[in-house]
Amino acid sequence: MDKTKSESAPDKKETGSKKKPKVKNDAQLLIRINGVERDEFLALCDDLDTSAAREIRRFIRSFIREHQETDDQ
């Protein structure tokens, strides 16, 4: 008897992958910066094959971790 794709393909939930649940980015932060700095930042992000949003999120997370550690002492 032939199995159909849905019968033979493992369900994603059954594969046992332990991915972290994604946190939804549901807020925005509006900042005003110098246009030249913005253009340089975007160009550098492009050269480094990353995005401005990714780098800003990375900075914010690092900043929070750094200052939470000092607050706990």
N, CA, C and O atoms as CSV, one atom per row, in Angstrom:
chain,resi,resn,atom,element,x,y,z
A,1,MET,N,N,0.843,-1.162,0.000
A,1,MET,CA,C,0.000,0.000,0.000
A,1,MET,C,C,0.900,1.240,0.000
A,1,MET,O,O,1.837,1.320,0.794
A,2,ASP,N,N,0.622,2.216,-0.888
A,2,ASP,CA,C,1.396,3.448,-0.972
A,2,ASP,C,C,0.902,4.448,0.060
A,2,ASP,O,O,-0.299,4.628,0.260
A,3,LYS,N,N,1.855,5.086,0.702
A,3,LYS,CA,C,1.498,6.127,1.658
A,3,LYS,C,C,1.514,7.476,0.949
A,3,LYS,O,O,2.355,7.723,0.085
A,4,THR,N,N,0.604,8.322,1.310
A,4,THR,CA,C,0.593,9.664,0.743
A,4,THR,C,C,1.625,10.503,1.469
A,4,THR,O,O,2.130,10.109,2.520
A,5,LYS,N,N,1.936,11.661,0.905
A,5,LYS,CA,C,2.920,12.539,1.528
A,5,LYS,C,C,2.549,12.881,2.959
A,5,LYS,O,O,3.408,12.876,3.842
A,6,SER,N,N,1.296,13.174,3.195
A,6,SER,CA,C,0.896,13.580,4.538
A,6,SER,C,C,1.038,12.443,5.546
A,6,SER,O,O,1.240,12.690,6.735
A,7,GLU,N,N,0.936,11.216,5.084
A,7,GLU,CA,C,1.081,10.095,6.007
A,7,GLU,C,C,2.542,9.776,6.283
A,7,GLU,O,O,2.893,9.406,7.403
A,8,SER,N,N,3.409,9.918,5.263
A,8,SER,CA,C,4.792,9.502,5.433
A,8,SER,C,C,5.706,10.611,5.924
A,8,SER,O,O,6.738,10.328,6.532
A,9,ALA,N,N,5.359,11.854,5.677
A,9,ALA,CA,C,6.207,12.962,6.114
A,9,ALA,C,C,6.015,13.200,7.600
A,9,ALA,O,O,4.883,13.284,8.077
A,10,PRO,N,N,7.128,13.311,8.343
A,10,PRO,CA,C,6.990,13.562,9.780
A,10,PRO,C,C,6.449,14.958,10.021
A,10,PRO,O,O,6.795,15.909,9.320
A,11,ASP,N,N,5.611,15.057,11.004
A,11,ASP,CA,C,5.058,16.342,11.384
A,11,ASP,C,C,6.144,17.150,12.078
A,11,ASP,O,O,6.938,16.579,12.826
A,12,LYS,N,N,6.206,18.460,11.857
A,12,LYS,CA,C,7.238,19.293,12.451
A,12,LYS,C,C,7.232,19.188,13.968
A,12,LYS,O,O,8.289,19.253,14.596
A,13,LYS,N,N,6.068,19.028,14.558
A,13,LYS,CA,C,5.978,18.945,16.007
A,13,LYS,C,C,6.553,17.636,16.526
A,13,LYS,O,O,6.955,17.551,17.687
A,14,GLU,N,N,6.596,16.628,15.686
A,14,GLU,CA,C,7.060,15.318,16.117
A,14,GLU,C,C,8.551,15.113,15.909
A,14,GLU,O,O,9.080,14.089,16.341
A,15,THR,N,N,9.260,16.050,15.260
A,15,THR,CA,C,10.672,15.852,14.965
A,15,THR,C,C,11.555,16.060,16.178
A,15,THR,O,O,12.720,15.662,16.161
A,16,GLY,N,N,11.036,16.671,17.227
A,16,GLY,CA,C,11.794,16.836,18.456
A,16,GLY,C,C,12.715,18.041,18.449
A,16,GLY,O,O,13.587,18.144,19.311
A,17,SER,N,N,12.551,18.954,17.507
A,17,SER,CA,C,13.406,20.137,17.512
A,17,SER,C,C,13.049,20.992,18.724
A,17,SER,O,O,11.879,21.154,19.068
A,18,LYS,N,N,14.069,21.526,19.353
A,18,LYS,CA,C,13.892,22.307,20.579
A,18,LYS,C,C,14.191,23.774,20.317
A,18,LYS,O,O,15.042,24.360,20.986
A,19,LYS,N,N,13.501,24.376,19.351
A,19,LYS,CA,C,13.700,25.786,19.053
A,19,LYS,C,C,13.047,26.634,20.121
A,19,LYS,O,O,12.006,26.278,20.674
A,20,LYS,N,N,13.690,27.786,20.407
A,20,LYS,CA,C,13.090,28.744,21.323
A,20,LYS,C,C,11.883,29.360,20.641
A,20,LYS,O,O,11.915,29.613,19.436
A,21,PRO,N,N,10.837,29.601,21.379
A,21,PRO,CA,C,9.693,30.287,20.763
A,21,PRO,C,C,10.111,31.710,20.402
A,21,PRO,O,O,10.764,32.395,21.190
A,22,LYS,N,N,9.728,32.146,19.205
A,22,LYS,CA,C,10.093,33.482,18.766
A,22,LYS,C,C,9.291,34.529,19.522
A,22,LYS,O,O,8.084,34.394,19.724
A,23,VAL,N,N,9.989,35.566,19.929
A,23,VAL,CA,C,9.329,36.691,20.564
A,23,VAL,C,C,8.939,37.649,19.448
A,23,VAL,O,O,9.774,38.041,18.632
A,24,LYS,N,N,7.690,38.015,19.420
A,24,LYS,CA,C,7.192,38.875,18.356
A,24,LYS,C,C,7.669,40.307,18.562
A,24,LYS,O,O,7.492,40.888,19.633
A,25,ASN,N,N,8.273,40.864,17.524
A,25,ASN,CA,C,8.654,42.269,17.555
A,25,ASN,C,C,7.412,43.082,17.231
A,25,ASN,O,O,7.003,43.177,16.074
A,26,ASP,N,N,6.819,43.665,18.257
A,26,ASP,CA,C,5.543,44.343,18.057
A,26,ASP,C,C,5.580,45.820,18.434
A,26,ASP,O,O,4.530,46.455,18.534
A,27,ALA,N,N,6.767,46.374,18.643
A,27,ALA,CA,C,6.879,47.779,19.006
A,27,ALA,C,C,7.915,48.458,18.118
A,27,ALA,O,O,8.805,47.813,17.564
A,28,GLN,N,N,7.777,49.760,17.998
A,28,GLN,CA,C,8.713,50.535,17.197
A,28,GLN,C,C,9.364,51.596,18.057
A,28,GLN,O,O,8.807,52.036,19.063
A,29,LEU,N,N,10.561,52.000,17.643
A,29,LEU,CA,C,11.288,53.069,18.302
A,29,LEU,C,C,11.708,54.047,17.219
A,29,LEU,O,O,12.453,53.691,16.306
A,30,LEU,N,N,11.241,55.249,17.321
A,30,LEU,CA,C,11.564,56.277,16.340
A,30,LEU,C,C,12.689,57.132,16.888
A,30,LEU,O,O,12.579,57.676,17.987
A,31,ILE,N,N,13.783,57.258,16.124
A,31,ILE,CA,C,14.900,58.101,16.552
A,31,ILE,C,C,15.249,59.078,15.431
A,31,ILE,O,O,15.011,58.813,14.253
A,32,ARG,N,N,15.802,60.180,15.821
A,32,ARG,CA,C,16.271,61.162,14.848
A,32,ARG,C,C,17.789,61.213,14.953
A,32,ARG,O,O,18.342,61.414,16.035
A,33,ILE,N,N,18.458,61.028,13.813
A,33,ILE,CA,C,19.911,61.085,13.776
A,33,ILE,C,C,20.339,61.913,12.575
A,33,ILE,O,O,19.546,62.191,11.676
A,34,ASN,N,N,21.580,62.292,12.579
A,34,ASN,CA,C,22.171,63.039,11.485
A,34,ASN,C,C,22.110,62.203,10.202
A,34,ASN,O,O,22.419,61.012,10.221
A,35,GLY,N,N,21.719,62.816,9.109
A,35,GLY,CA,C,21.572,62.097,7.844
A,35,GLY,C,C,22.854,61.464,7.348
A,35,GLY,O,O,22.824,60.368,6.788
A,36,VAL,N,N,23.977,62.130,7.543
A,36,VAL,CA,C,25.266,61.582,7.109
A,36,VAL,C,C,25.592,60.330,7.924
A,36,VAL,O,O,26.023,59.319,7.369
A,37,GLU,N,N,25.384,60.401,9.240
A,37,GLU,CA,C,25.638,59.229,10.094
A,37,GLU,C,C,24.724,58.073,9.711
A,37,GLU,O,O,25.156,56.921,9.663
A,38,ARG,N,N,23.472,58.379,9.441
A,38,ARG,CA,C,22.520,57.350,9.021
A,38,ARG,C,C,23.005,56.660,7.747
A,38,ARG,O,O,23.023,55.432,7.668
A,39,ASP,N,N,23.395,57.454,6.755
A,39,ASP,CA,C,23.851,56.892,5.492
A,39,ASP,C,C,25.110,56.043,5.673
A,39,ASP,O,O,25.241,54.983,5.063
A,40,GLU,N,N,26.042,56.517,6.523
A,40,GLU,CA,C,27.260,55.753,6.796
A,40,GLU,C,C,26.931,54.442,7.505
A,40,GLU,O,O,27.497,53.394,7.194
A,41,PHE,N,N,26.013,54.517,8.456
A,41,PHE,CA,C,25.601,53.315,9.200
A,41,PHE,C,C,24.954,52.296,8.260
A,41,PHE,O,O,25.288,51.112,8.305
A,42,LEU,N,N,24.037,52.746,7.417
A,42,LEU,CA,C,23.371,51.839,6.480
A,42,LEU,C,C,24.367,51.230,5.497
A,42,LEU,O,O,24.274,50.045,5.177
A,43,ALA,N,N,25.315,52.026,5.019
A,43,ALA,CA,C,26.323,51.512,4.092
A,43,ALA,C,C,27.203,50.468,4.777
A,43,ALA,O,O,27.518,49.432,4.192
A,44,LEU,N,N,27.591,50.743,6.000
A,44,LEU,CA,C,28.414,49.787,6.748
A,44,LEU,C,C,27.646,48.495,7.018
A,44,LEU,O,O,28.202,47.404,6.892
A,45,CYS,N,N,26.397,48.612,7.382
A,45,CYS,CA,C,25.570,47.415,7.592
A,45,CYS,C,C,25.490,46.602,6.310
A,45,CYS,O,O,25.588,45.375,6.340
A,46,ASP,N,N,25.314,47.280,5.189
A,46,ASP,CA,C,25.258,46.599,3.900
A,46,ASP,C,C,26.579,45.896,3.600
A,46,ASP,O,O,26.585,44.753,3.144
A,47,ASP,N,N,27.703,46.579,3.855
A,47,ASP,CA,C,29.026,45.975,3.641
A,47,ASP,C,C,29.228,44.740,4.509
A,47,ASP,O,O,29.892,43.788,4.098
A,48,LEU,N,N,28.660,44.756,5.697
A,48,LEU,CA,C,28.807,43.650,6.640
A,48,LEU,C,C,27.705,42.607,6.508
A,48,LEU,O,O,27.617,41.681,7.314
A,49,ASP,N,N,26.864,42.763,5.485
A,49,ASP,CA,C,25.776,41.832,5.200
A,49,ASP,C,C,24.841,41.650,6.400
A,49,ASP,O,O,24.505,40.531,6.787
A,50,THR,N,N,24.439,42.765,6.965
A,50,THR,CA,C,23.495,42.764,8.064
A,50,THR,C,C,22.511,43.901,7.822
A,50,THR,O,O,22.625,44.624,6.833
A,51,SER,N,N,21.562,44.057,8.706
A,51,SER,CA,C,20.602,45.152,8.551
A,51,SER,C,C,20.750,46.122,9.718
A,51,SER,O,O,21.224,45.762,10.795
A,52,ALA,N,N,20.336,47.350,9.476
A,52,ALA,CA,C,20.377,48.364,10.524
A,52,ALA,C,C,19.507,47.935,11.702
A,52,ALA,O,O,19.912,48.067,12.857
A,53,ALA,N,N,18.331,47.430,11.416
A,53,ALA,CA,C,17.422,47.004,12.495
A,53,ALA,C,C,18.049,45.899,13.337
A,53,ALA,O,O,17.956,45.927,14.564
A,54,ARG,N,N,18.681,44.937,12.698
A,54,ARG,CA,C,19.314,43.838,13.431
A,54,ARG,C,C,20.407,44.365,14.352
A,54,ARG,O,O,20.509,43.943,15.503
A,55,GLU,N,N,21.214,45.276,13.853
A,55,GLU,CA,C,22.317,45.809,14.660
A,55,GLU,C,C,21.811,46.675,15.803
A,55,GLU,O,O,22.377,46.648,16.896
A,56,ILE,N,N,20.771,47.430,15.572
A,56,ILE,CA,C,20.202,48.250,16.649
A,56,ILE,C,C,19.579,47.355,17.722
A,56,ILE,O,O,19.731,47.616,18.915
A,57,ARG,N,N,18.869,46.289,17.292
A,57,ARG,CA,C,18.318,45.343,18.277
A,57,ARG,C,C,19.435,44.688,19.077
A,57,ARG,O,O,19.319,44.505,20.288
A,58,ARG,N,N,20.526,44.333,18.386
A,58,ARG,CA,C,21.660,43.706,19.069
A,58,ARG,C,C,22.256,44.671,20.100
A,58,ARG,O,O,22.579,44.269,21.218
A,59,PHE,N,N,22.398,45.940,19.720
A,59,PHE,CA,C,22.909,46.942,20.659
A,59,PHE,C,C,21.995,47.071,21.879
A,59,PHE,O,O,22.469,47.091,23.015
A,60,ILE,N,N,20.699,47.158,21.643
A,60,ILE,CA,C,19.741,47.332,22.742
A,60,ILE,C,C,19.811,46.151,23.704
A,60,ILE,O,O,19.834,46.344,24.919
A,61,ARG,N,N,19.844,44.937,23.175
A,61,ARG,CA,C,19.920,43.744,24.045
A,61,ARG,C,C,21.207,43.737,24.853
A,61,ARG,O,O,21.197,43.416,26.041
A,62,SER,N,N,22.318,44.092,24.212
A,62,SER,CA,C,23.605,44.133,24.898
A,62,SER,C,C,23.600,45.210,25.987
A,62,SER,O,O,24.089,44.979,27.093
A,63,PHE,N,N,23.061,46.360,25.678
A,63,PHE,CA,C,22.969,47.473,26.621
A,63,PHE,C,C,22.143,47.077,27.841
A,63,PHE,O,O,22.513,47.376,28.976
A,64,ILE,N,N,21.029,46.409,27.597
A,64,ILE,CA,C,20.169,45.959,28.699
A,64,ILE,C,C,20.913,44.956,29.580
A,64,ILE,O,O,20.905,45.085,30.804
A,65,ARG,N,N,21.560,43.951,28.962
A,65,ARG,CA,C,22.312,42.958,29.738
A,65,ARG,C,C,23.407,43.616,30.562
A,65,ARG,O,O,23.580,43.301,31.739
A,66,GLU,N,N,24.139,44.522,29.950
A,66,GLU,CA,C,25.243,45.200,30.627
A,66,GLU,C,C,24.756,45.970,31.846
A,66,GLU,O,O,25.392,45.923,32.899
A,67,HIS,N,N,23.657,46.664,31.721
A,67,HIS,CA,C,23.180,47.489,32.817
A,67,HIS,C,C,22.348,46.716,33.834
A,67,HIS,O,O,22.232,47.153,34.979
A,68,GLN,N,N,21.779,45.607,33.460
A,68,GLN,CA,C,21.086,44.761,34.432
A,68,GLN,C,C,22.088,44.116,35.360
A,68,GLN,O,O,21.820,43.965,36.552
A,69,GLU,N,N,23.254,43.727,34.829
A,69,GLU,CA,C,24.277,43.100,35.655
A,69,GLU,C,C,24.785,44.070,36.714
A,69,GLU,O,O,25.000,43.670,37.858
A,70,THR,N,N,24.981,45.332,36.358
A,70,THR,CA,C,25.472,46.308,37.322
A,70,THR,C,C,24.409,46.693,38.330
A,70,THR,O,O,24.728,47.041,39.467
A,71,ASP,N,N,23.143,46.635,37.927
A,71,ASP,CA,C,22.047,46.947,38.842
A,71,ASP,C,C,21.883,45.877,39.914
A,71,ASP,O,O,21.430,46.174,41.019
A,72,ASP,N,N,22.251,44.624,39.597
A,72,ASP,CA,C,22.066,43.510,40.526
A,72,ASP,C,C,23.135,43.497,41.635
A,72,ASP,O,O,22.967,42.803,42.637
A,73,GLN,N,N,24.201,44.236,41.470
A,73,GLN,CA,C,25.289,44.189,42.436
A,73,GLN,C,C,25.028,45.037,43.639
A,73,GLN,O,O,25.860,45.098,44.544
